[in-house]
């Protein structure tokens, strides 16, 4: 245990955007002590050198990554690493008794063959991977509470699945008609230099990418299939918007009962998410904006029906770095530890 009985926590990959969000949030969490910050390329540097705006609160260095040493100091470890790295480290940490929350895609899939096809890495950790639980609390809260290893969802799947879940679970739509049209700010691409994320490239532009082949597609389909009780294919198209943070997912699907109206669906969604403090269903005729969620762990959902086409339209807005990444991981930690689900998480966003 950390000081004053607090749980000792470490972050591997602390210098990235996901890592710095974790640091910021965990520094204010009343039940944890941040005892380790790790990274390879940034090892030996002071965290304050990388993020000077946090120098008055975080004096720790970035240390080299040694699973044995990490496990000796930490009860909980967040892995904020690129895809394909966590699966080499998590088995050692789990074996040592650590609770592990992976923010990459490595432990999101119940079928490792699907992961290997989409991510191109052969895996040797099948025994550990079968124990992982998909970390979307609104759908899998009970499983998360009993797990030692969490595969935290991607930001696009989080926004998309929270919009789709009530429709699929209640059998309200024809599943194969589901289309997800989603937009993300540039921070979703991480902190590494990439040509497409340069200001001169991304500003004053709006573009789709990963069309018909984005890696979040099978992740969305896996959960949709679980909710529907049979295999579901989803058309998913992501877009890059010239803003820093936020995701807006617009979901379209054909209703089984075209007589359902907007107010019916709002009632259904509010009942479905009645015990979910981080999902807010908008009033009739109100549609969410990414700015509403910026800086918070909230997901705002707006609902509309189109009697002319017989379709439902659901709009879901989140902060991709909070509810779509670091905040959701901490939400999972709270559930794993038996704490209040909202502990240490921002309930109000930044506005304007």
SULCOR-V257928 format. One record per residue. N is the residue number from 1. RES is the residue in one small letter. PSI is psi in whole degrees, 0 to 359 (none if undefined). D_FIRST is the distance of its C-alpha to the first C-alpha in Angstrom with 1 decimal. Layout:
((N	RES	PSI	D_FIRST) (N	RES	PSI	D_FIRST))
This chain:
((1	x	153	0.0) (2	x	197	3.8) (3	x	143	6.8) (4	x	33	8.1) (5	x	8	5.5) (6	x	153	5.7) (7	x	129	5.0) (8	x	129	5.6) (9	x	143	9.3) (10	x	154	12.3) (11	x	122	16.0) (12	x	122	18.8) (13	x	41	22.0) (14	x	343	20.9) (15	x	352	24.4) (16	x	180	26.3) (17	x	319	27.1) (18	x	319	24.4) (19	x	315	21.8) (20	x	329	22.9) (21	x	319	22.8) (22	x	315	19.2) (23	x	311	18.4) (24	x	315	20.5) (25	x	319	19.1) (26	x	333	15.4) (27	x	334	16.0) (28	x	6	17.2) (29	x	127	14.8) (30	x	348	13.5) (31	x	1	10.4) (32	x	157	8.9) (33	x	125	8.6) (34	x	106	11.0) (35	x	350	10.4) (36	x	132	13.2) (37	x	123	16.8) (38	x	155	19.1) (39	x	159	22.8) (40	x	300	25.8) (41	x	334	28.7) (42	x	5	26.8) (43	x	137	24.8) (44	x	342	25.3) (45	x	156	26.1) (46	x	140	24.3) (47	x	325	23.1) (48	x	334	25.2) (49	x	327	28.2) (50	x	320	28.0) (51	x	80	27.2) (52	x	336	28.7) (53	x	349	28.4) (54	x	7	24.6) (55	x	329	25.0) (56	x	348	24.5) (57	x	331	21.0) (58	x	110	19.7) (59	x	5	20.3) (60	x	151	18.4) (61	x	162	20.6) (62	x	123	21.1) (63	x	160	20.1) (64	x	159	21.9) (65	x	112	20.7) (66	x	102	19.6) (67	x	323	18.0) (68	x	313	17.0) (69	x	322	15.3) (70	x	313	13.6) (71	x	329	12.3) (72	x	335	11.0) (73	x	339	8.8) (74	x	137	8.2) (75	x	330	7.4) (76	x	137	10.3) (77	x	126	13.3) (78	x	129	16.4) (79	x	104	19.6) (80	x	71	22.2) (81	x	161	24.9) (82	x	157	28.6) (83	x	139	29.8) (84	x	355	29.9) (85	x	323	26.9) (86	x	324	24.0) (87	x	343	25.7) (88	x	341	25.7) (89	x	323	22.0) (90	x	318	20.4) (91	x	322	21.6) (92	x	319	19.8) (93	x	318	16.4) (94	x	318	17.2) (95	x	330	18.3) (96	x	0	15.0) (97	x	4	13.3) (98	x	148	12.1) (99	x	131	13.2) (100	x	131	15.9) (101	x	113	18.0) (102	x	123	21.2) (103	x	356	23.4) (104	x	188	26.4) (105	x	357	29.0) (106	x	328	27.8) (107	x	27	26.4) (108	x	345	28.5) (109	x	131	31.4) (110	x	338	31.9) (111	x	108	34.8) (112	x	337	34.0) (113	x	321	37.7) (114	x	316	37.8) (115	x	313	35.0) (116	x	325	36.9) (117	x	315	40.1) (118	x	334	38.9) (119	x	350	36.4) (120	x	21	38.3) (121	x	128	35.5) (122	x	138	35.8) (123	x	144	32.6) (124	x	11	31.5) (125	x	38	28.4) (126	x	317	30.1) (127	x	320	28.1) (128	x	319	24.8) (129	x	327	26.7) (130	x	342	28.1) (131	x	348	24.6) (132	x	147	24.0) (133	x	138	24.6) (134	x	124	26.4) (135	x	51	24.2) (136	x	97	26.8) (137	x	325	25.4) (138	x	340	28.8) (139	x	329	30.1) (140	x	36	27.4) (141	x	313	24.8) (142	x	321	24.9) (143	x	319	24.4) (144	x	319	21.5) (145	x	334	19.7) (146	x	2	20.1) (147	x	156	19.5) (148	x	342	17.0) (149	x	122	19.2) (150	x	129	20.9) (151	x	98	24.0) (152	x	136	24.1) (153	x	159	27.8) (154	x	166	30.0) (155	x	317	31.2) (156	x	312	34.8) (157	x	324	33.9) (158	x	307	31.7) (159	x	318	34.6) (160	x	315	37.2) (161	x	325	35.6) (162	x	329	34.7) (163	x	323	38.4) (164	x	331	39.7) (165	x	309	37.6) (166	x	325	39.6) (167	x	318	42.8) (168	x	317	42.0) (169	x	324	40.2) (170	x	1	43.2) (171	x	35	45.8) (172	x	344	47.3) (173	x	164	48.2) (174	x	108	49.9) (175	x	320	46.9) (176	x	354	48.8) (177	x	358	50.0) (178	x	130	46.6) (179	x	132	46.5) (180	x	118	43.5) (181	x	109	44.6) (182	x	149	41.5) (183	x	140	41.1) (184	x	150	38.2) (185	x	168	37.7) (186	x	340	37.5) (187	x	342	33.7) (188	x	342	33.5) (189	x	1	34.8) (190	x	182	31.9) (191	x	347	32.0) (192	x	145	34.1) (193	x	127	37.7) (194	x	135	40.0) (195	x	316	43.7) (196	x	345	43.7) (197	x	0	41.0) (198	x	147	42.9) (199	x	317	44.2) (200	x	336	47.8) (201	x	316	47.3) (202	x	330	45.3) (203	x	148	46.6) (204	x	30	49.7) (205	x	164	49.2) (206	x	116	47.9) (207	x	147	47.6) (208	x	155	46.6) (209	x	163	44.8) (210	x	34	43.8) (211	x	125	46.6) (212	x	9	46.7) (213	x	20	44.1) (214	x	142	40.9) (215	x	342	37.8) (216	x	349	36.3) (217	x	308	39.4) (218	x	333	38.3) (219	x	316	34.9) (220	x	316	36.7) (221	x	325	39.2) (222	x	313	36.7) (223	x	322	35.2) (224	x	319	38.7) (225	x	321	40.0) (226	x	318	37.2) (227	x	320	38.1) (228	x	338	41.8) (229	x	9	41.8) (230	x	168	43.8) (231	x	133	43.8) (232	x	132	44.1) (233	x	138	45.0) (234	x	137	44.3) (235	x	115	46.0) (236	x	126	43.4) (237	x	117	44.4) (238	x	154	42.1) (239	x	150	43.4) (240	x	126	42.3) (241	x	139	42.9) (242	x	67	43.1) (243	x	165	40.2) (244	x	310	36.7) (245	x	155	34.5) (246	x	148	35.2) (247	x	136	36.5) (248	x	117	39.4) (249	x	126	40.2) (250	x	120	43.6) (251	x	133	44.1) (252	x	141	47.6) (253	x	154	48.7) (254	x	127	51.7) (255	x	141	51.4) (256	x	324	52.7) (257	x	98	54.2) (258	x	353	55.7) (259	x	350	56.4) (260	x	136	52.8) (261	x	172	52.5) (262	x	315	49.8) (263	x	326	49.1) (264	x	314	48.8) (265	x	324	46.1) (266	x	318	44.2) (267	x	317	44.1) (268	x	314	42.9) (269	x	319	40.1) (270	x	326	38.9) (271	x	319	38.9) (272	x	319	37.0) (273	x	23	34.2) (274	x	332	34.3) (275	x	24	30.6) (276	x	99	29.5) (277	x	345	28.5) (278	x	9	28.6) (279	x	124	32.2) (280	x	121	35.1) (281	x	122	38.6) (282	x	153	41.3) (283	x	164	44.4) (284	x	129	47.6) (285	x	2	49.1) (286	x	130	46.0) (287	x	132	44.5) (288	x	156	41.2) (289	x	151	40.9) (290	x	327	38.0) (291	x	331	37.9) (292	x	324	36.9) (293	x	349	33.5) (294	x	122	32.9) (295	x	359	29.5) (296	x	170	28.4) (297	x	15	26.8) (298	x	151	30.0) (299	x	123	32.7) (300	x	131	36.2) (301	x	127	38.8) (302	x	147	42.5) (303	x	140	45.1) (304	x	154	48.8) (305	x	153	51.5) (306	x	98	54.7) (307	x	337	57.5) (308	x	321	59.8) (309	x	348	57.7) (310	x	23	55.8) (311	x	157	52.5) (312	x	146	49.2) (313	x	121	47.5) (314	x	130	43.8) (315	x	132	42.1) (316	x	125	38.4) (317	x	130	36.8) (318	x	165	33.2) (319	x	118	31.4) (320	x	336	31.0) (321	x	345	27.9) (322	x	277	26.1) (323	x	332	27.1) (324	x	0	28.5) (325	x	264	25.4) (326	x	317	22.2) (327	x	318	22.4) (328	x	323	23.0) (329	x	319	20.1) (330	x	324	17.8) (331	x	318	20.0) (332	x	318	19.2) (333	x	316	15.4) (334	x	318	16.0) (335	x	318	18.1) (336	x	324	15.9) (337	x	355	13.1) (338	x	19	16.0) (339	x	169	15.9) (340	x	134	19.1) (341	x	338	20.6) (342	x	3	21.6) (343	x	127	18.4) (344	x	10	18.2) (345	x	144	21.4) (346	x	123	24.8) (347	x	343	27.4) (348	x	141	30.4) (349	x	179	31.8) (350	x	133	33.6) (351	x	135	37.3) (352	x	none	39.8))
